[in-house]
Amino acid sequence: MSFLFYCNMYKDKSKRHEASNKMQEARCKKQDARCKKQETRDKRQEARSNL
């Protein structure tokens, strides 16, 4: 196997890794958004119950 082949394999792996990182990031952002929504909902309910 040539050195070039290894280089290409490594590039492929890092590309795939990048893609999965981006997916993971997107997932985290979605989760964050969900948490924030839940927080605001909780605050609203709290405010209502304090009235």
Secondary structure, 3 states (H helix, E strand, C coil): CCHHHHHHHHHHHHHHHHHHHHHHHHHHHHHHHHHHHHHHHHHHHHHHHHC
